[in-house]
Amino acid sequence: MKADTTMPGDVPEVHDKRLFIACFMAMVSTSFAFILRALTLSQWEAEFNLTKTQVGEKAGVGLWPYAISFVLFSLIIHKMGYKIQSEFNNKGA
């Protein structure tokens, strides 16, 4: 048997697994969106008569929202996440 070694600030293992699965599903769906966008760039090039530079700009612009939101949300979660976690654990105790 496993001894109960949870500390006051620990999140139960079930919540860790749920969080991991949710993050994994979000990353998979995001990767599918990037793949779909990459596959359609050549069609856009032909249909709209774009140069290679314009196609590269379109591909790069598609990455910025993901990169900015990743950085900003990680900072927000870093600031707020620990407070929410400790409040959750204190209510369960």
DSSP file (Angstrom, degrees, kcal/mol; ACC not computed):
  #  RESIDUE AA STRUCTURE BP1 BP2  ACC     N-H-->O    O-->H-N    N-H-->O    O-->H-N    TCO  KAPPA ALPHA  PHI   PSI    X-CA   Y-CA   Z-CA
    1    1 A M              0   0    0      0, 0.0     2,-0.5     0, 0.0     0, 0.0   0.000 360.0 360.0 360.0 152.6    0.0    0.0    0.0
    2    2 A K        -     0   0    0      1,-0.0     2,-0.1     3,-0.0     0, 0.0  -0.792 360.0-128.0 -94.9 129.4    1.0    3.5   -0.6
    3    3 A A        -     0   0    0     -2,-0.5     2,-1.0     1,-0.1    -1,-0.0  -0.447  28.0-106.2 -74.2 148.0    1.4    5.8    2.4
    4    4 A D        +     0   0    0      1,-0.1    -1,-0.1    -2,-0.1     0, 0.0  -0.649  50.7 160.6 -76.7 105.7   -0.4    9.1    2.4
    5    5 A T        +     0   0    0     -2,-1.0     2,-0.2     2,-0.0    -1,-0.1   0.016  18.0 141.5-116.6  26.2    2.4   11.6    1.8
    6    6 A T        -     0   0    0      2,-0.1    -2,-0.0     4,-0.0     5,-0.0  -0.499  38.9-147.7 -74.3 138.0    0.3   14.6    0.5
    7    7 A M    >   -     0   0    0     -2,-0.2     3,-1.7     4,-0.1    -2,-0.0  -0.567  31.3 -99.3 -96.6 164.5    1.5   17.9    1.7
    8    8 A P  T 3  S+     0   0    0      0, 0.0    85,-0.1     0, 0.0    -1,-0.1   0.806 123.1  44.6 -57.0 -31.0   -0.8   20.9    2.4
    9    9 A G  T 3  S+     0   0    0     80,-0.1     2,-0.2     2,-0.1    80,-0.1   0.406  90.1 112.1 -94.7   2.9    0.0   22.5   -1.0
   10   10 A D    <   -     0   0    0     -3,-1.7    -4,-0.0    79,-0.1     3,-0.0  -0.474  61.2-135.8 -80.1 147.0   -0.3   19.3   -3.1
   11   11 A V        -     0   0    0     -2,-0.2     5,-0.1     1,-0.1    -4,-0.1  -0.820  35.8 -99.6 -94.8 138.6   -3.0   18.6   -5.7
   12   12 A P    >>  -     0   0    0      0, 0.0     4,-1.5     0, 0.0     3,-0.6  -0.205  30.9-114.4 -57.0 151.7   -4.5   15.2   -5.6
   13   13 A E  H 3> S+     0   0    0      1,-0.2     4,-2.2     2,-0.2     5,-0.2   0.814 113.7  60.8 -59.4 -34.2   -3.2   12.8   -8.2
   14   14 A V  H 3> S+     0   0    0      1,-0.2     4,-2.3     2,-0.2    -1,-0.2   0.908 104.8  48.4 -61.1 -41.9   -6.6   12.6  -10.0
   15   15 A H  H <> S+     0   0    0     -3,-0.6     4,-2.5     1,-0.2    -1,-0.2   0.858 108.0  55.1 -68.3 -35.1   -6.4   16.3  -10.7
   16   16 A D  H  X S+     0   0    0     -4,-1.5     4,-2.4     2,-0.2    -1,-0.2   0.923 109.8  46.7 -61.4 -44.1   -2.9   16.0  -12.0
   17   17 A K  H  X S+     0   0    0     -4,-2.2     4,-2.6     2,-0.2    -2,-0.2   0.911 112.4  49.3 -65.6 -42.8   -4.0   13.3  -14.4
   18   18 A R  H  X S+     0   0    0     -4,-2.3     4,-2.5     2,-0.2    -2,-0.2   0.915 112.1  48.6 -62.8 -42.5   -7.0   15.4  -15.6
   19   19 A L  H  X S+     0   0    0     -4,-2.5     4,-2.5     2,-0.2    -2,-0.2   0.910 111.5  49.9 -63.6 -42.4   -4.8   18.4  -16.0
   20   20 A F  H  X S+     0   0    0     -4,-2.4     4,-2.5     2,-0.2    -2,-0.2   0.927 112.1  47.2 -62.0 -45.5   -2.3   16.4  -18.0
   21   21 A I  H  X S+     0   0    0     -4,-2.6     4,-2.5     2,-0.2    -2,-0.2   0.903 112.3  50.1 -64.3 -41.4   -5.0   15.0  -20.3
   22   22 A A  H  X S+     0   0    0     -4,-2.5     4,-2.1     2,-0.2    -1,-0.2   0.915 112.6  46.5 -63.7 -42.9   -6.6   18.4  -20.8
   23   23 A C  H  X S+     0   0    0     -4,-2.5     4,-2.2     2,-0.2    -2,-0.2   0.899 112.1  51.3 -65.2 -40.4   -3.2   19.9  -21.7
   24   24 A F  H  X S+     0   0    0     -4,-2.5     4,-2.2     1,-0.2    -2,-0.2   0.920 110.3  48.2 -62.8 -44.7   -2.4   17.0  -24.0
   25   25 A M  H  X S+     0   0    0     -4,-2.5     4,-2.4     1,-0.2    -1,-0.2   0.882 110.9  51.6 -64.8 -37.7   -5.8   17.4  -25.9
   26   26 A A  H  X S+     0   0    0     -4,-2.1     4,-2.0     1,-0.2    -1,-0.2   0.903 110.8  47.7 -65.2 -40.7   -5.2   21.1  -26.2
   27   27 A M  H  X S+     0   0    0     -4,-2.2     4,-2.2     2,-0.2    -2,-0.2   0.883 111.7  50.4 -68.3 -37.7   -1.8   20.6  -27.7
   28   28 A V  H  X S+     0   0    0     -4,-2.2     4,-2.1     2,-0.2    -2,-0.2   0.931 111.5  47.2 -65.9 -45.3   -3.1   17.9  -30.2
   29   29 A S  H  X S+     0   0    0     -4,-2.4     4,-1.8     1,-0.2    -2,-0.2   0.887 112.3  50.6 -65.2 -37.0   -5.9   20.1  -31.4
   30   30 A T  H  X S+     0   0    0     -4,-2.0     4,-2.1     2,-0.2    -1,-0.2   0.898 108.5  51.7 -65.7 -40.0   -3.5   23.0  -31.8
   31   31 A S  H  X S+     0   0    0     -4,-2.2     4,-2.4     1,-0.2    -2,-0.2   0.884 107.6  52.3 -66.0 -36.9   -1.1   20.9  -33.8
   32   32 A F  H  X S+     0   0    0     -4,-2.1     4,-2.6     2,-0.2    -1,-0.2   0.892 108.3  51.6 -64.1 -38.0   -3.9   19.8  -36.1
   33   33 A A  H  X S+     0   0    0     -4,-1.8     4,-2.1     2,-0.2    -2,-0.2   0.901 110.8  47.9 -64.6 -40.3   -4.8   23.5  -36.7
   34   34 A F  H  X S+     0   0    0     -4,-2.1     4,-2.5     2,-0.2    -2,-0.2   0.896 112.1  49.4 -66.9 -39.6   -1.2   24.2  -37.6
   35   35 A I  H  X S+     0   0    0     -4,-2.4     4,-2.4     2,-0.2    -2,-0.2   0.935 110.9  49.5 -64.5 -45.8   -1.0   21.3  -39.9
   36   36 A L  H  X S+     0   0    0     -4,-2.6     4,-1.4     1,-0.2    -2,-0.2   0.912 112.3  48.2 -59.6 -43.0   -4.3   22.3  -41.7
   37   37 A R  H  X S+     0   0    0     -4,-2.1     4,-0.9     1,-0.2     3,-0.2   0.916 111.1  50.3 -64.4 -42.9   -3.0   25.8  -42.1
   38   38 A A  H  X S+     0   0    0     -4,-2.5     4,-0.5     1,-0.2     3,-0.4   0.872 109.7  51.1 -63.8 -37.1    0.4   24.6  -43.5
   39   39 A L  H  < S+     0   0    0     -4,-2.4     4,-0.4     1,-0.2     3,-0.3   0.787 110.0  49.3 -72.4 -26.5   -1.4   22.3  -46.0
   40   40 A T  H  X S+     0   0    0     -4,-1.4     4,-2.3    -3,-0.2    -1,-0.2   0.604  88.7  83.1 -88.4 -11.1   -3.6   25.1  -47.3
   41   41 A L  H  X S+     0   0    0     -4,-0.9     4,-2.3    -3,-0.4    -1,-0.2   0.886  89.6  51.5 -61.3 -38.8   -0.8   27.7  -47.8
   42   42 A S  H  X S+     0   0    0     -4,-0.5     4,-1.8    -3,-0.3    -1,-0.2   0.870 109.8  50.1 -67.2 -34.4    0.1   26.2  -51.2
   43   43 A Q  H  > S+     0   0    0     -4,-0.4     4,-2.9     2,-0.2     5,-0.2   0.901 110.0  50.2 -68.3 -40.3   -3.5   26.5  -52.3
   44   44 A W  H  X S+     0   0    0     -4,-2.3     4,-2.7     1,-0.2     6,-0.3   0.897 107.2  55.6 -62.0 -39.7   -3.7   30.1  -51.1
   45   45 A E  H  X>S+     0   0    0     -4,-2.3     5,-1.6    -5,-0.2     4,-0.6   0.926 114.5  38.4 -59.1 -45.5   -0.5   30.8  -53.1
   46   46 A A  H  <5S+     0   0    0     -4,-1.8     3,-0.3     3,-0.2    -2,-0.2   0.917 119.0  46.7 -72.0 -44.1   -2.1   29.5  -56.3
   47   47 A E  H  <5S+     0   0    0     -4,-2.9    -2,-0.2     1,-0.2    -3,-0.2   0.881 123.6  31.3 -69.4 -38.9   -5.5   30.9  -55.8
   48   48 A F  H  <5S-     0   0    0     -4,-2.7    -1,-0.2    -5,-0.2    -2,-0.2   0.328 104.7-120.9-104.1   6.7   -4.5   34.4  -54.7
   49   49 A N  T  <5 +     0   0    0     -4,-0.6     2,-0.2    -3,-0.3    -3,-0.2   0.935  49.8 174.5  54.8  53.0   -1.3   34.6  -56.8
   50   50 A L      < -     0   0    0     -5,-1.6    -1,-0.2    -6,-0.3     2,-0.1  -0.598  28.5-124.4 -90.7 149.9    0.9   35.2  -53.8
   51   51 A T     >  -     0   0    0     -2,-0.2     4,-2.2     1,-0.1     5,-0.2  -0.411  31.4-104.8 -81.5 168.2    4.7   35.3  -53.8
   52   52 A K  H  > S+     0   0    0      1,-0.2     4,-2.3     2,-0.2     5,-0.2   0.863 123.1  54.9 -61.9 -35.3    6.8   33.0  -51.6
   53   53 A T  H  > S+     0   0    0      2,-0.2     4,-2.2     1,-0.2    -1,-0.2   0.921 108.0  47.8 -63.6 -44.0    7.5   36.0  -49.4
   54   54 A Q  H  > S+     0   0    0      2,-0.2     4,-2.3     1,-0.2    -2,-0.2   0.882 110.7  51.5 -65.2 -38.0    3.8   36.6  -48.9
   55   55 A V  H  X S+     0   0    0     -4,-2.2     4,-2.2     2,-0.2    -1,-0.2   0.915 110.1  49.8 -64.2 -41.7    3.1   33.0  -48.2
   56   56 A G  H  X S+     0   0    0     -4,-2.3     4,-2.4     2,-0.2    -2,-0.2   0.877 109.4  51.6 -63.8 -38.0    5.9   33.0  -45.6
   57   57 A E  H  X S+     0   0    0     -4,-2.2     4,-2.6     2,-0.2    -1,-0.2   0.918 109.6  49.6 -64.1 -42.8    4.4   36.1  -44.0
   58   58 A K  H  X S+     0   0    0     -4,-2.3     4,-1.3     1,-0.2    -2,-0.2   0.890 111.9  48.7 -63.0 -39.3    1.0   34.4  -43.8
   59   59 A A  H  < S+     0   0    0     -4,-2.2     4,-0.5     2,-0.2    -1,-0.2   0.908 113.5  46.7 -67.3 -41.6    2.5   31.4  -42.2
   60   60 A G  H >X S+     0   0    0     -4,-2.4     3,-1.2     1,-0.2     4,-1.0   0.882 107.4  55.6 -68.0 -39.6    4.4   33.5  -39.7
   61   61 A V  H 3< S+     0   0    0     -4,-2.6     3,-0.3     1,-0.3    -1,-0.2   0.829 101.1  60.6 -63.5 -30.9    1.4   35.6  -38.8
   62   62 A G  T 3< S+     0   0    0     -4,-1.3     4,-0.4     1,-0.2    -1,-0.3   0.706 102.7  52.1 -69.3 -19.2   -0.5   32.4  -37.9
   63   63 A L  T <> S+     0   0    0     -3,-1.2     4,-2.4    -4,-0.5    -1,-0.2   0.757  92.1  74.1 -87.2 -26.2    2.1   31.6  -35.2
   64   64 A W  H  X S+     0   0    0     -4,-1.0     4,-3.0    -3,-0.3     5,-0.3   0.899  92.0  51.5 -60.3 -46.3    2.0   34.9  -33.3
   65   65 A P  H  > S+     0   0    0      0, 0.0     4,-2.4     0, 0.0     5,-0.2   0.908 113.2  46.9 -58.8 -39.1   -1.4   34.5  -31.6
   66   66 A Y  H  > S+     0   0    0     -4,-0.4     4,-2.3     2,-0.2    -2,-0.2   0.935 114.7  45.9 -66.0 -46.0   -0.3   31.1  -30.3
   67   67 A A  H  X S+     0   0    0     -4,-2.4     4,-2.1     2,-0.2     5,-0.2   0.921 115.2  45.7 -64.7 -44.5    3.0   32.3  -29.1
   68   68 A I  H  X S+     0   0    0     -4,-3.0     4,-2.8     1,-0.2     5,-0.2   0.934 115.1  46.3 -66.1 -45.7    1.7   35.5  -27.4
   69   69 A S  H  X S+     0   0    0     -4,-2.4     4,-2.6    -5,-0.3     5,-0.4   0.872 110.1  55.0 -66.0 -34.9   -1.2   33.6  -25.7
   70   70 A F  H  X S+     0   0    0     -4,-2.3     4,-1.6    -5,-0.2    -1,-0.2   0.938 113.7  40.5 -62.0 -46.6    1.2   30.9  -24.6
   71   71 A V  H  X S+     0   0    0     -4,-2.1     4,-1.8     2,-0.2    -2,-0.2   0.945 118.8  44.9 -68.5 -48.4    3.5   33.4  -22.9
   72   72 A L  H  X S+     0   0    0     -4,-2.8     4,-2.2     1,-0.2    -2,-0.2   0.933 115.4  45.7 -64.6 -46.5    0.8   35.6  -21.4
   73   73 A F  H  X S+     0   0    0     -4,-2.6     4,-3.0    -5,-0.2     5,-0.2   0.856 109.9  55.0 -67.1 -33.4   -1.4   32.8  -20.1
   74   74 A S  H  X S+     0   0    0     -4,-1.6     4,-2.0    -5,-0.4    -1,-0.2   0.884 109.1  48.2 -67.1 -34.9    1.5   31.0  -18.6
   75   75 A L  H  X S+     0   0    0     -4,-1.8     4,-1.9     2,-0.2    -2,-0.2   0.907 113.5  47.1 -67.9 -41.2    2.4   34.2  -16.7
   76   76 A I  H  X S+     0   0    0     -4,-2.2     4,-2.9     2,-0.2     5,-0.4   0.934 114.0  46.8 -65.3 -45.9   -1.2   34.5  -15.5
   77   77 A I  H  X S+     0   0    0     -4,-3.0     4,-2.9     1,-0.2     5,-0.3   0.877 109.5  54.6 -64.6 -37.1   -1.4   30.9  -14.5
   78   78 A H  H  X S+     0   0    0     -4,-2.0     4,-0.5    -5,-0.2    -1,-0.2   0.905 114.3  41.1 -62.5 -40.1    1.9   31.1  -12.7
   79   79 A K  H  < S+     0   0    0     -4,-1.9     4,-0.4     1,-0.1    -2,-0.2   0.924 129.6  26.2 -72.8 -45.1    0.7   34.1  -10.7
   80   80 A M  H  X S+     0   0    0     -4,-2.9     4,-2.2    -5,-0.1     3,-0.3   0.760 104.3  76.5 -93.0 -26.8   -2.9   32.8   -9.9
   81   81 A G  H  X S+     0   0    0     -4,-2.9     4,-2.4    -5,-0.4     5,-0.2   0.852  94.2  49.2 -58.8 -41.0   -2.5   29.0  -10.1
   82   82 A Y  H  X S+     0   0    0     -4,-0.5     4,-2.3    -5,-0.3    -1,-0.2   0.869 110.5  50.9 -69.6 -35.8   -0.8   28.5   -6.8
   83   83 A K  H  > S+     0   0    0     -4,-0.4     4,-2.3    -3,-0.3    -2,-0.2   0.942 112.9  45.4 -64.7 -47.3   -3.4   30.6   -5.0
   84   84 A I  H  X S+     0   0    0     -4,-2.2     4,-2.3     1,-0.2    -2,-0.2   0.904 113.0  51.6 -63.2 -41.6   -6.3   28.7   -6.5
   85   85 A Q  H  X S+     0   0    0     -4,-2.4     4,-2.3    -5,-0.2    -1,-0.2   0.919 111.0  46.2 -62.0 -45.3   -4.5   25.4   -5.8
   86   86 A S  H  X S+     0   0    0     -4,-2.3     4,-2.2     1,-0.2    -1,-0.2   0.873 112.1  51.2 -69.5 -35.7   -4.0   26.2   -2.1
   87   87 A E  H  X S+     0   0    0     -4,-2.3     4,-1.7     2,-0.2    -1,-0.2   0.902 110.3  50.4 -64.4 -40.1   -7.6   27.4   -1.7
   88   88 A F  H  X S+     0   0    0     -4,-2.3     4,-1.4     1,-0.2    -2,-0.2   0.926 112.7  45.5 -62.2 -45.7   -8.8   24.2   -3.3
   89   89 A N  H  X S+     0   0    0     -4,-2.3     4,-0.9     1,-0.2    -1,-0.2   0.856 110.2  53.6 -68.9 -35.1   -6.7   22.1   -0.9
   90   90 A N  H  < S+     0   0    0     -4,-2.2    -1,-0.2     1,-0.2    -2,-0.2   0.845 107.6  51.0 -69.3 -32.6   -7.7   24.1    2.2
   91   91 A K  H  < S+     0   0    0     -4,-1.7    -1,-0.2     1,-0.2    -2,-0.2   0.845 109.6  50.8 -70.2 -33.8  -11.4   23.6    1.4
   92   92 A G  H  <        0   0    0     -4,-1.4    -1,-0.2     1,-0.2    -2,-0.2   0.683 360.0 360.0 -77.3 -17.7  -10.9   19.8    1.1
   93   93 A A     <        0   0    0     -4,-0.9    -1,-0.2    -3,-0.2    -2,-0.1   0.461 360.0 360.0 -82.0 360.0   -9.0   19.5    4.4
